[in-house]
Amino acid sequence: MEKKYESLTIFEFQQRFPDDEACMEYLSQLKWGKGYVCSRCGNTKYCKGKK
């Protein structure tokens, strides 16, 4: 996992996260870096979608 970004200029932010996919990848790694586990049922499988 990459370092945490605590203070970025808007230019640095746009370079690091040029699109939604880059942002989602970073957040996913931050939240589920050791693998996804559902907090409700403990399942390790997931699908992308809207609630």
mmCIF entry with sequence, helices, sheets and N, C-alpha, C, O atoms, coordinates in Angstrom:
data_MODEL
# 
_entry.id   MODEL 
# 
_entity.id                         1 
_entity.type                       polymer 
_entity.pdbx_number_of_molecules   1 
# 
_entity_poly.entity_id                      1 
_entity_poly.type                           'polypeptide(L)' 
_entity_poly.nstd_linkage                   no 
_entity_poly.nstd_monomer                   no 
_entity_poly.pdbx_seq_one_letter_code       MEKKYESLTIFEFQQRFPDDEACMEYLSQLKWGKGYVCSRCGNTKYCKGKK 
_entity_poly.pdbx_seq_one_letter_code_can   MEKKYESLTIFEFQQRFPDDEACMEYLSQLKWGKGYVCSRCGNTKYCKGKK 
_entity_poly.pdbx_strand_id                 A 
# 
loop_
_entity_poly_seq.entity_id 
_entity_poly_seq.num 
_entity_poly_seq.mon_id 
_entity_poly_seq.hetero 
1 1  MET n 
1 2  GLU n 
1 3  LYS n 
1 4  LYS n 
1 5  TYR n 
1 6  GLU n 
1 7  SER n 
1 8  LEU n 
1 9  THR n 
1 10 ILE n 
1 11 PHE n 
1 12 GLU n 
1 13 PHE n 
1 14 GLN n 
1 15 GLN n 
1 16 ARG n 
1 17 PHE n 
1 18 PRO n 
1 19 ASP n 
1 20 ASP n 
1 21 GLU n 
1 22 ALA n 
1 23 CYS n 
1 24 MET n 
1 25 GLU n 
1 26 TYR n 
1 27 LEU n 
1 28 SER n 
1 29 GLN n 
1 30 LEU n 
1 31 LYS n 
1 32 TRP n 
1 33 GLY n 
1 34 LYS n 
1 35 GLY n 
1 36 TYR n 
1 37 VAL n 
1 38 CYS n 
1 39 SER n 
1 40 ARG n 
1 41 CYS n 
1 42 GLY n 
1 43 ASN n 
1 44 THR n 
1 45 LYS n 
1 46 TYR n 
1 47 CYS n 
1 48 LYS n 
1 49 GLY n 
1 50 LYS n 
1 51 LYS n 
# 
_struct_asym.id          A 
_struct_asym.entity_id   1 
# 
loop_
_struct_conf.conf_type_id 
_struct_conf.id 
_struct_conf.pdbx_PDB_helix_id 
_struct_conf.beg_label_comp_id 
_struct_conf.beg_label_asym_id 
_struct_conf.beg_label_seq_id 
_struct_conf.pdbx_beg_PDB_ins_code 
_struct_conf.end_label_comp_id 
_struct_conf.end_label_asym_id 
_struct_conf.end_label_seq_id 
_struct_conf.pdbx_end_PDB_ins_code 
_struct_conf.beg_auth_comp_id 
_struct_conf.beg_auth_asym_id 
_struct_conf.beg_auth_seq_id 
_struct_conf.end_auth_comp_id 
_struct_conf.end_auth_asym_id 
_struct_conf.end_auth_seq_id 
_struct_conf.pdbx_PDB_helix_class 
_struct_conf.details 
_struct_conf.pdbx_PDB_helix_length 
HELX_P HELX_P1 AA1 ILE A 10 ? ARG A 16 ? ILE A 10 ARG A 16 1 ? 7  
HELX_P HELX_P2 AA2 ASP A 20 ? TRP A 32 ? ASP A 20 TRP A 32 1 ? 13 
# 
_struct_conf_type.id          HELX_P 
_struct_conf_type.criteria    ? 
_struct_conf_type.reference   ? 
# 
loop_
_atom_site.group_PDB 
_atom_site.id 
_atom_site.type_symbol 
_atom_site.label_atom_id 
_atom_site.label_alt_id 
_atom_site.label_comp_id 
_atom_site.label_asym_id 
_atom_site.label_entity_id 
_atom_site.label_seq_id 
_atom_site.pdbx_PDB_ins_code 
_atom_site.Cartn_x 
_atom_site.Cartn_y 
_atom_site.Cartn_z 
_atom_site.occupancy 
_atom_site.B_iso_or_equiv 
_atom_site.pdbx_formal_charge 
_atom_site.auth_seq_id 
_atom_site.auth_comp_id 
_atom_site.auth_asym_id 
_atom_site.auth_atom_id 
_atom_site.pdbx_PDB_model_num 
ATOM 1   N N  . MET A 1 1  ? 0.838   -1.186  0.000   1.00 0.00 ? 1  MET A N  1 
ATOM 2   C CA . MET A 1 1  ? 0.000   0.000   0.000   1.00 0.00 ? 1  MET A CA 1 
ATOM 3   C C  . MET A 1 1  ? 0.875   1.237   0.000   1.00 0.00 ? 1  MET A C  1 
ATOM 4   O O  . MET A 1 1  ? 1.931   1.276   0.631   1.00 0.00 ? 1  MET A O  1 
ATOM 5   N N  . GLU A 1 2  ? 0.426   2.220   -0.702  1.00 0.00 ? 2  GLU A N  1 
ATOM 6   C CA . GLU A 1 2  ? 1.170   3.464   -0.776  1.00 0.00 ? 2  GLU A CA 1 
ATOM 7   C C  . GLU A 1 2  ? 1.004   4.264   0.510   1.00 0.00 ? 2  GLU A C  1 
ATOM 8   O O  . GLU A 1 2  ? 0.163   3.952   1.354   1.00 0.00 ? 2  GLU A O  1 
ATOM 9   N N  . LYS A 1 3  ? 1.821   5.297   0.637   1.00 0.00 ? 3  LYS A N  1 
ATOM 10  C CA . LYS A 1 3  ? 1.741   6.137   1.832   1.00 0.00 ? 3  LYS A CA 1 
ATOM 11  C C  . LYS A 1 3  ? 0.395   6.845   1.909   1.00 0.00 ? 3  LYS A C  1 
ATOM 12  O O  . LYS A 1 3  ? -0.296  7.002   0.902   1.00 0.00 ? 3  LYS A O  1 
ATOM 13  N N  . LYS A 1 4  ? 0.036   7.263   3.099   1.00 0.00 ? 4  LYS A N  1 
ATOM 14  C CA . LYS A 1 4  ? -1.188  8.033   3.279   1.00 0.00 ? 4  LYS A CA 1 
ATOM 15  C C  . LYS A 1 4  ? -0.943  9.459   2.806   1.00 0.00 ? 4  LYS A C  1 
ATOM 16  O O  . LYS A 1 4  ? 0.156   9.998   2.933   1.00 0.00 ? 4  LYS A O  1 
ATOM 17  N N  . TYR A 1 5  ? -1.983  10.045  2.264   1.00 0.00 ? 5  TYR A N  1 
ATOM 18  C CA . TYR A 1 5  ? -1.900  11.416  1.777   1.00 0.00 ? 5  TYR A CA 1 
ATOM 19  C C  . TYR A 1 5  ? -2.645  12.308  2.758   1.00 0.00 ? 5  TYR A C  1 
ATOM 20  O O  . TYR A 1 5  ? -3.875  12.312  2.798   1.00 0.00 ? 5  TYR A O  1 
ATOM 21  N N  . GLU A 1 6  ? -1.901  13.050  3.534   1.00 0.00 ? 6  GLU A N  1 
ATOM 22  C CA . GLU A 1 6  ? -2.537  13.881  4.554   1.00 0.00 ? 6  GLU A CA 1 
ATOM 23  C C  . GLU A 1 6  ? -2.704  15.329  4.120   1.00 0.00 ? 6  GLU A C  1 
ATOM 24  O O  . GLU A 1 6  ? -3.698  15.971  4.461   1.00 0.00 ? 6  GLU A O  1 
ATOM 25  N N  . SER A 1 7  ? -1.746  15.842  3.377   1.00 0.00 ? 7  SER A N  1 
ATOM 26  C CA . SER A 1 7  ? -1.890  17.219  2.918   1.00 0.00 ? 7  SER A CA 1 
ATOM 27  C C  . SER A 1 7  ? -1.336  17.317  1.506   1.00 0.00 ? 7  SER A C  1 
ATOM 28  O O  . SER A 1 7  ? -0.130  17.211  1.280   1.00 0.00 ? 7  SER A O  1 
ATOM 29  N N  . LEU A 1 8  ? -2.237  17.519  0.572   1.00 0.00 ? 8  LEU A N  1 
ATOM 30  C CA . LEU A 1 8  ? -1.877  17.642  -0.833  1.00 0.00 ? 8  LEU A CA 1 
ATOM 31  C C  . LEU A 1 8  ? -2.392  18.964  -1.369  1.00 0.00 ? 8  LEU A C  1 
ATOM 32  O O  . LEU A 1 8  ? -3.433  19.463  -0.943  1.00 0.00 ? 8  LEU A O  1 
ATOM 33  N N  . THR A 1 9  ? -1.657  19.511  -2.296  1.00 0.00 ? 9  THR A N  1 
ATOM 34  C CA . THR A 1 9  ? -2.205  20.651  -3.022  1.00 0.00 ? 9  THR A CA 1 
ATOM 35  C C  . THR A 1 9  ? -3.216  20.096  -4.013  1.00 0.00 ? 9  THR A C  1 
ATOM 36  O O  . THR A 1 9  ? -3.231  18.892  -4.267  1.00 0.00 ? 9  THR A O  1 
ATOM 37  N N  . ILE A 1 10 ? -4.051  20.941  -4.571  1.00 0.00 ? 10 ILE A N  1 
ATOM 38  C CA . ILE A 1 10 ? -5.030  20.475  -5.551  1.00 0.00 ? 10 ILE A CA 1 
ATOM 39  C C  . ILE A 1 10 ? -4.325  19.876  -6.763  1.00 0.00 ? 10 ILE A C  1 
ATOM 40  O O  . ILE A 1 10 ? -4.821  18.912  -7.348  1.00 0.00 ? 10 ILE A O  1 
ATOM 41  N N  . PHE A 1 11 ? -3.192  20.422  -7.145  1.00 0.00 ? 11 PHE A N  1 
ATOM 42  C CA . PHE A 1 11 ? -2.412  19.893  -8.267  1.00 0.00 ? 11 PHE A CA 1 
ATOM 43  C C  . PHE A 1 11 ? -1.902  18.488  -7.956  1.00 0.00 ? 11 PHE A C  1 
ATOM 44  O O  . PHE A 1 11 ? -1.997  17.597  -8.800  1.00 0.00 ? 11 PHE A O  1 
ATOM 45  N N  . GLU A 1 12 ? -1.365  18.281  -6.759  1.00 0.00 ? 12 GLU A N  1 
ATOM 46  C CA . GLU A 1 12 ? -0.874  16.960  -6.357  1.00 0.00 ? 12 GLU A CA 1 
ATOM 47  C C  . GLU A 1 12 ? -2.019  15.947  -6.289  1.00 0.00 ? 12 GLU A C  1 
ATOM 48  O O  . GLU A 1 12 ? -1.869  14.791  -6.684  1.00 0.00 ? 12 GLU A O  1 
ATOM 49  N N  . PHE A 1 13 ? -3.162  16.403  -5.781  1.00 0.00 ? 13 PHE A N  1 
ATOM 50  C CA . PHE A 1 13 ? -4.331  15.531  -5.700  1.00 0.00 ? 13 PHE A CA 1 
ATOM 51  C C  . PHE A 1 13 ? -4.775  15.078  -7.088  1.00 0.00 ? 13 PHE A C  1 
ATOM 52  O O  . PHE A 1 13 ? -5.056  13.898  -7.302  1.00 0.00 ? 13 PHE A O  1 
ATOM 53  N N  . GLN A 1 14 ? -4.836  16.015  -8.026  1.00 0.00 ? 14 GLN A N  1 
ATOM 54  C CA . GLN A 1 14 ? -5.260  15.684  -9.384  1.00 0.00 ? 14 GLN A CA 1 
ATOM 55  C C  . GLN A 1 14 ? -4.264  14.764  -10.082 1.00 0.00 ? 14 GLN A C  1 
ATOM 56  O O  . GLN A 1 14 ? -4.654  13.938  -10.906 1.00 0.00 ? 14 GLN A O  1 
ATOM 57  N N  . GLN A 1 15 ? -2.989  14.902  -9.757  1.00 0.00 ? 15 GLN A N  1 
ATOM 58  C CA . GLN A 1 15 ? -1.994  14.001  -10.329 1.00 0.00 ? 15 GLN A CA 1 
ATOM 59  C C  . GLN A 1 15 ? -2.148  12.596  -9.750  1.00 0.00 ? 15 GLN A C  1 
ATOM 60  O O  . GLN A 1 15 ? -2.073  11.613  -10.488 1.00 0.00 ? 15 GLN A O  1 
ATOM 61  N N  . ARG A 1 16 ? -2.356  12.493  -8.474  1.00 0.00 ? 16 ARG A N  1 
ATOM 62  C CA . ARG A 1 16 ? -2.456  11.193  -7.808  1.00 0.00 ? 16 ARG A CA 1 
ATOM 63  C C  . ARG A 1 16 ? -3.767  10.487  -8.134  1.00 0.00 ? 16 ARG A C  1 
ATOM 64  O O  . ARG A 1 16 ? -3.802  9.265   -8.278  1.00 0.00 ? 16 ARG A O  1 
ATOM 65  N N  . PHE A 1 17 ? -4.841  11.257  -8.250  1.00 0.00 ? 17 PHE A N  1 
ATOM 66  C CA . PHE A 1 17 ? -6.169  10.704  -8.514  1.00 0.00 ? 17 PHE A CA 1 
ATOM 67  C C  . PHE A 1 17 ? -6.769  11.353  -9.767  1.00 0.00 ? 17 PHE A C  1 
ATOM 68  O O  . PHE A 1 17 ? -7.655  12.202  -9.664  1.00 0.00 ? 17 PHE A O  1 
ATOM 69  N N  . PRO A 1 18 ? -6.288  10.955  -10.938 1.00 0.00 ? 18 PRO A N  1 
ATOM 70  C CA . PRO A 1 18 ? -6.750  11.588  -12.175 1.00 0.00 ? 18 PRO A CA 1 
ATOM 71  C C  . PRO A 1 18 ? -8.191  11.232  -12.551 1.00 0.00 ? 18 PRO A C  1 
ATOM 72  O O  . PRO A 1 18 ? -8.816  11.940  -13.341 1.00 0.00 ? 18 PRO A O  1 
ATOM 73  N N  . ASP A 1 19 ? -8.719  10.142  -11.992 1.00 0.00 ? 19 ASP A N  1 
ATOM 74  C CA . ASP A 1 19 ? -10.087 9.734   -12.311 1.00 0.00 ? 19 ASP A CA 1 
ATOM 75  C C  . ASP A 1 19 ? -10.700 8.987   -11.121 1.00 0.00 ? 19 ASP A C  1 
ATOM 76  O O  . ASP A 1 19 ? -10.031 8.705   -10.128 1.00 0.00 ? 19 ASP A O  1 
ATOM 77  N N  . ASP A 1 20 ? -11.979 8.680   -11.253 1.00 0.00 ? 20 ASP A N  1 
ATOM 78  C CA . ASP A 1 20 ? -12.693 7.991   -10.173 1.00 0.00 ? 20 ASP A CA 1 
ATOM 79  C C  . ASP A 1 20 ? -12.084 6.627   -9.867  1.00 0.00 ? 20 ASP A C  1 
ATOM 80  O O  . ASP A 1 20 ? -12.015 6.221   -8.707  1.00 0.00 ? 20 ASP A O  1 
ATOM 81  N N  . GLU A 1 21 ? -11.645 5.925   -10.899 1.00 0.00 ? 21 GLU A N  1 
ATOM 82  C CA . GLU A 1 21 ? -11.075 4.584   -10.709 1.00 0.00 ? 21 GLU A CA 1 
ATOM 83  C C  . GLU A 1 21 ? -9.828  4.634   -9.825  1.00 0.00 ? 21 GLU A C  1 
ATOM 84  O O  . GLU A 1 21 ? -9.665  3.784   -8.950  1.00 0.00 ? 21 GLU A O  1 
ATOM 85  N N  . ALA A 1 22 ? -8.954  5.605   -10.037 1.00 0.00 ? 22 ALA A N  1 
ATOM 86  C CA . ALA A 1 22 ? -7.740  5.742   -9.223  1.00 0.00 ? 22 ALA A CA 1 
ATOM 87  C C  . ALA A 1 22 ? -8.104  6.039   -7.769  1.00 0.00 ? 22 ALA A C  1 
ATOM 88  O O  . ALA A 1 22 ? -7.473  5.525   -6.845  1.00 0.00 ? 22 ALA A O  1 
ATOM 89  N N  . CYS A 1 23 ? -9.109  6.860   -7.579  1.00 0.00 ? 23 CYS A N  1 
ATOM 90  C CA . CYS A 1 23 ? -9.556  7.200   -6.224  1.00 0.00 ? 23 CYS A CA 1 
ATOM 91  C C  . CYS A 1 23 ? -10.167 5.977   -5.540  1.00 0.00 ? 23 CYS A C  1 
ATOM 92  O O  . CYS A 1 23 ? -9.870  5.706   -4.376  1.00 0.00 ? 23 CYS A O  1 
ATOM 93  N N  . MET A 1 24 ? -11.016 5.239   -6.253  1.00 0.00 ? 24 MET A N  1 
ATOM 94  C CA . MET A 1 24 ? -11.635 4.041   -5.682  1.00 0.00 ? 24 MET A CA 1 
ATOM 95  C C  . MET A 1 24 ? -10.596 2.979   -5.349  1.00 0.00 ? 24 MET A C  1 
ATOM 96  O O  . MET A 1 24 ? -10.717 2.299   -4.331  1.00 0.00 ? 24 MET A O  1 
ATOM 97  N N  . GLU A 1 25 ? -9.586  2.828   -6.183  1.00 0.00 ? 25 GLU A N  1 
ATOM 98  C CA . GLU A 1 25 ? -8.528  1.851   -5.921  1.00 0.00 ? 25 GLU A CA 1 
ATOM 99  C C  . GLU A 1 25 ? -7.793  2.199   -4.627  1.00 0.00 ? 25 GLU A C  1 
ATOM 100 O O  . GLU A 1 25 ? -7.531  1.322   -3.803  1.00 0.00 ? 25 GLU A O  1 
ATOM 101 N N  . TYR A 1 26 ? -7.463  3.476   -4.450  1.00 0.00 ? 26 TYR A N  1 
ATOM 102 C CA . TYR A 1 26 ? -6.772  3.916   -3.237  1.00 0.00 ? 26 TYR A CA 1 
ATOM 103 C C  . TYR A 1 26 ? -7.638  3.676   -1.998  1.00 0.00 ? 26 TYR A C  1 
ATOM 104 O O  . TYR A 1 26 ? -7.161  3.146   -0.995  1.00 0.00 ? 26 TYR A O  1 
ATOM 105 N N  . LEU A 1 27 ? -8.901  4.066   -2.075  1.00 0.00 ? 27 LEU A N  1 
ATOM 106 C CA . LEU A 1 27 ? -9.791  3.902   -0.924  1.00 0.00 ? 27 LEU A CA 1 
ATOM 107 C C  . LEU A 1 27 ? -10.042 2.430   -0.605  1.00 0.00 ? 27 LEU A C  1 
ATOM 108 O O  . LEU A 1 27 ? -10.123 2.050   0.563   1.00 0.00 ? 27 LEU A O  1 
ATOM 109 N N  . SER A 1 28 ? -10.165 1.606   -1.641  1.00 0.00 ? 28 SER A N  1 
ATOM 110 C CA . SER A 1 28 ? -10.350 0.164   -1.425  1.00 0.00 ? 28 SER A CA 1 
ATOM 111 C C  . SER A 1 28 ? -9.151  -0.441  -0.719  1.00 0.00 ? 28 SER A C  1 
ATOM 112 O O  . SER A 1 28 ? -9.309  -1.239  0.205   1.00 0.00 ? 28 SER A O  1 
ATOM 113 N N  . GLN A 1 29 ? -7.960  -0.069  -1.146  1.00 0.00 ? 29 GLN A N  1 
ATOM 114 C CA . GLN A 1 29 ? -6.752  -0.583  -0.506  1.00 0.00 ? 29 GLN A CA 1 
ATOM 115 C C  . GLN A 1 29 ? -6.643  -0.088  0.932   1.00 0.00 ? 29 GLN A C  1 
ATOM 116 O O  . GLN A 1 29 ? -6.200  -0.820  1.817   1.00 0.00 ? 29 GLN A O  1 
ATOM 117 N N  . LEU A 1 30 ? -7.047  1.145   1.156   1.00 0.00 ? 30 LEU A N  1 
ATOM 118 C CA . LEU A 1 30 ? -7.002  1.706   2.501   1.00 0.00 ? 30 LEU A CA 1 
ATOM 119 C C  . LEU A 1 30 ? -7.963  0.958   3.435   1.00 0.00 ? 30 LEU A C  1 
ATOM 120 O O  . LEU A 1 30 ? -7.614  0.648   4.574   1.00 0.00 ? 30 LEU A O  1 
ATOM 121 N N  . LYS A 1 31 ? -9.166  0.675   2.947   1.00 0.00 ? 31 LYS A N  1 
ATOM 122 C CA . LYS A 1 31 ? -10.177 0.027   3.776   1.00 0.00 ? 31 LYS A CA 1 
ATOM 123 C C  . LYS A 1 31 ? -10.007 -1.486  3.859   1.00 0.00 ? 31 LYS A C  1 
ATOM 124 O O  . LYS A 1 31 ? -10.168 -2.070  4.931   1.00 0.00 ? 31 LYS A O  1 
ATOM 125 N N  . TRP A 1 32 ? -9.678  -2.129  2.726   1.00 0.00 ? 32 TRP A N  1 
ATOM 126 C CA . TRP A 1 32 ? -9.623  -3.588  2.676   1.00 0.00 ? 32 TRP A CA 1 
ATOM 127 C C  . TRP A 1 32 ? -8.250  -4.085  2.237   1.00 0.00 ? 32 TRP A C  1 
ATOM 128 O O  . TRP A 1 32 ? -8.168  -5.031  1.453   1.00 0.00 ? 32 TRP A O  1 
ATOM 129 N N  . GLY A 1 33 ? -7.196  -3.488  2.710   1.00 0.00 ? 33 GLY A N  1 
ATOM 130 C CA . GLY A 1 33 ? -5.842  -3.859  2.306   1.00 0.00 ? 33 GLY A CA 1 
ATOM 131 C C  . GLY A 1 33 ? -5.491  -5.315  2.556   1.00 0.00 ? 33 GLY A C  1 
ATOM 132 O O  . GLY A 1 33 ? -4.684  -5.895  1.829   1.00 0.00 ? 33 GLY A O  1 
ATOM 133 N N  . LYS A 1 34 ? -6.088  -5.905  3.571   1.00 0.00 ? 34 LYS A N  1 
ATOM 134 C CA . LYS A 1 34 ? -5.809  -7.316  3.888   1.00 0.00 ? 34 LYS A CA 1 
ATOM 135 C C  . LYS A 1 34 ? -6.885  -8.235  3.328   1.00 0.00 ? 34 LYS A C  1 
ATOM 136 O O  . LYS A 1 34 ? -6.941  -9.415  3.675   1.00 0.00 ? 34 LYS A O  1 
ATOM 137 N N  . GLY A 1 35 ? -7.732  -7.702  2.470   1.00 0.00 ? 35 GLY A N  1 
ATOM 138 C CA . GLY A 1 35 ? -8.794  -8.494  1.862   1.00 0.00 ? 35 GLY A CA 1 
ATOM 139 C C  . GLY A 1 35 ? -10.158 -8.064  2.355   1.00 0.00 ? 35 GLY A C  1 
ATOM 140 O O  . GLY A 1 35 ? -10.317 -7.636  3.499   1.00 0.00 ? 35 GLY A O  1 
ATOM 141 N N  . TYR A 1 36 ? -11.132 -8.180  1.485   1.00 0.00 ? 36 TYR A N  1 
ATOM 142 C CA . TYR A 1 36 ? -12.497 -7.784  1.803   1.00 0.00 ? 36 TYR A CA 1 
ATOM 143 C C  . TYR A 1 36 ? -13.163 -8.801  2.729   1.00 0.00 ? 36 TYR A C  1 
ATOM 144 O O  . TYR A 1 36 ? -13.051 -10.010 2.528   1.00 0.00 ? 36 TYR A O  1 
ATOM 145 N N  . VAL A 1 37 ? -13.851 -8.294  3.736   1.00 0.00 ? 37 VAL A N  1 
ATOM 146 C CA . VAL A 1 37 ? -14.703 -9.111  4.606   1.00 0.00 ? 37 VAL A CA 1 
ATOM 147 C C  . VAL A 1 37 ? -15.932 -8.265  4.939   1.00 0.00 ? 37 VAL A C  1 
ATOM 148 O O  . VAL A 1 37 ? -15.814 -7.150  5.448   1.00 0.00 ? 37 VAL A O  1 
ATOM 149 N N  . CYS A 1 38 ? -17.102 -8.807  4.647   1.00 0.00 ? 38 CYS A N  1 
ATOM 150 C CA . CYS A 1 38 ? -18.343 -8.095  4.934   1.00 0.00 ? 38 CYS A CA 1 
ATOM 151 C C  . CYS A 1 38 ? -18.490 -7.914  6.440   1.00 0.00 ? 38 CYS A C  1 
ATOM 152 O O  . CYS A 1 38 ? -18.374 -8.879  7.196   1.00 0.00 ? 38 CYS A O  1 
ATOM 153 N N  . SER A 1 39 ? -18.742 -6.698  6.875   1.00 0.00 ? 39 SER A N  1 
ATOM 154 C CA . SER A 1 39 ? -18.889 -6.429  8.308   1.00 0.00 ? 39 SER A CA 1 
ATOM 155 C C  . SER A 1 39 ? -20.212 -6.978  8.849   1.00 0.00 ? 39 SER A C  1 
ATOM 156 O O  . SER A 1 39 ? -20.378 -7.135  10.059  1.00 0.00 ? 39 SER A O  1 
ATOM 157 N N  . ARG A 1 40 ? -21.130 -7.261  7.961   1.00 0.00 ? 40 ARG A N  1 
ATOM 158 C CA . ARG A 1 40 ? -22.434 -7.757  8.383   1.00 0.00 ? 40 ARG A CA 1 
ATOM 159 C C  . ARG A 1 40 ? -22.477 -9.280  8.526   1.00 0.00 ? 40 ARG A C  1 
ATOM 160 O O  . ARG A 1 40 ? -22.985 -9.809  9.515   1.00 0.00 ? 40 ARG A O  1 
ATOM 161 N N  . CYS A 1 41 ? -21.926 -9.986  7.502   1.00 0.00 ? 41 CYS A N  1 
ATOM 162 C CA . CYS A 1 41 ? -22.057 -11.452 7.516   1.00 0.00 ? 41 CYS A CA 1 
ATOM 163 C C  . CYS A 1 41 ? -20.726 -12.197 7.492   1.00 0.00 ? 41 CYS A C  1 
ATOM 164 O O  . CYS A 1 41 ? -20.698 -13.416 7.661   1.00 0.00 ? 41 CYS A O  1 
ATOM 165 N N  . GLY A 1 42 ? -19.625 -11.478 7.284   1.00 0.00 ? 42 GLY A N  1 
ATOM 166 C CA . GLY A 1 42 ? -18.321 -12.125 7.264   1.00 0.00 ? 42 GLY A CA 1 
ATOM 167 C C  . GLY A 1 42 ? -17.927 -12.726 5.925   1.00 0.00 ? 42 GLY A C  1 
ATOM 168 O O  . GLY A 1 42 ? -16.862 -13.333 5.814   1.00 0.00 ? 42 GLY A O  1 
ATOM 169 N N  . ASN A 1 43 ? -18.769 -12.568 4.901   1.00 0.00 ? 43 ASN A N  1 
ATOM 170 C CA . ASN A 1 43 ? -18.481 -13.107 3.579   1.00 0.00 ? 43 ASN A CA 1 
ATOM 171 C C  . ASN A 1 43 ? -17.268 -12.408 2.972   1.00 0.00 ? 43 ASN A C  1 
ATOM 172 O O  . ASN A 1 43 ? -17.052 -11.218 3.200   1.00 0.00 ? 43 ASN A O  1 
ATOM 173 N N  . THR A 1 44 ? -16.480 -13.150 2.200   1.00 0.00 ? 44 THR A N  1 
ATOM 174 C CA . THR A 1 44 ? -15.289 -12.569 1.575   1.00 0.00 ? 44 THR A CA 1 
ATOM 175 C C  . THR A 1 44 ? -15.491 -12.299 0.090   1.00 0.00 ? 44 THR A C  1 
ATOM 176 O O  . THR A 1 44 ? -14.569 -11.834 -0.580  1.00 0.00 ? 44 THR A O  1 
ATOM 177 N N  . LYS A 1 45 ? -16.679 -12.581 -0.436  1.00 0.00 ? 45 LYS A N  1 
ATOM 178 C CA . LYS A 1 45 ? -16.981 -12.305 -1.846  1.00 0.00 ? 45 LYS A CA 1 
ATOM 179 C C  . LYS A 1 45 ? -17.762 -11.005 -1.935  1.00 0.00 ? 45 LYS A C  1 
ATOM 180 O O  . LYS A 1 45 ? -18.518 -10.657 -1.028  1.00 0.00 ? 45 LYS A O  1 
ATOM 181 N N  . TYR A 1 46 ? -17.572 -10.301 -3.023  1.00 0.00 ? 46 TYR A N  1 
ATOM 182 C CA . TYR A 1 46 ? -18.260 -9.029  -3.201  1.00 0.00 ? 46 TYR A CA 1 
ATOM 183 C C  . TYR A 1 46 ? -18.533 -8.799  -4.679  1.00 0.00 ? 46 TYR A C  1 
ATOM 184 O O  . TYR A 1 46 ? -17.975 -9.483  -5.538  1.00 0.00 ? 46 TYR A O  1 
ATOM 185 N N  . CYS A 1 47 ? -19.380 -7.848  -4.965  1.00 0.00 ? 47 CYS A N  1 
ATOM 186 C CA . CYS A 1 47 ? -19.607 -7.414  -6.339  1.00 0.00 ? 47 CYS A CA 1 
ATOM 187 C C  . CYS A 1 47 ? -19.719 -5.896  -6.325  1.00 0.00 ? 47 CYS A C  1 
ATOM 188 O O  . CYS A 1 47 ? -20.176 -5.292  -5.354  1.00 0.00 ? 47 CYS A O  1 
ATOM 189 N N  . LYS A 1 48 ? -19.294 -5.310  -7.414  1.00 0.00 ? 48 LYS A N  1 
ATOM 190 C CA . LYS A 1 48 ? -19.394 -3.859  -7.528  1.00 0.00 ? 48 LYS A CA 1 
ATOM 191 C C  . LYS A 1 48 ? -20.811 -3.513  -7.945  1.00 0.00 ? 48 LYS A C  1 
ATOM 192 O O  . LYS A 1 48 ? -21.415 -4.211  -8.759  1.00 0.00 ? 48 LYS A O  1 
ATOM 193 N N  . GLY A 1 49 ? -21.330 -2.452  -7.395  1.00 0.00 ? 49 GLY A N  1 
ATOM 194 C CA . GLY A 1 49 ? -22.673 -2.039  -7.753  1.00 0.00 ? 49 GLY A CA 1 
ATOM 195 C C  . GLY A 1 49 ? -23.135 -0.901  -6.867  1.00 0.00 ? 49 GLY A C  1 
ATOM 196 O O  . GLY A 1 49 ? -22.439 -0.487  -5.940  1.00 0.00 ? 49 GLY A O  1 
ATOM 197 N N  . LYS A 1 50 ? -24.301 -0.415  -7.165  1.00 0.00 ? 50 LYS A N  1 
ATOM 198 C CA . LYS A 1 50 ? -24.877 0.655   -6.358  1.00 0.00 ? 50 LYS A CA 1 
ATOM 199 C C  . LYS A 1 50 ? -25.881 0.063   -5.400  1.00 0.00 ? 50 LYS A C  1 
ATOM 200 O O  . LYS A 1 50 ? -26.545 -0.927  -5.709  1.00 0.00 ? 50 LYS A O  1 
ATOM 201 N N  . LYS A 1 51 ? -25.988 0.663   -4.251  1.00 0.00 ? 51 LYS A N  1 
ATOM 202 C CA . LYS A 1 51 ? -26.904 0.204   -3.213  1.00 0.00 ? 51 LYS A CA 1 
ATOM 203 C C  . LYS A 1 51 ? -28.320 0.583   -3.557  1.00 0.00 ? 51 LYS A C  1 
ATOM 204 O O  . LYS A 1 51 ? -29.241 0.281   -2.799  1.00 0.00 ? 51 LYS A O  1 
# 
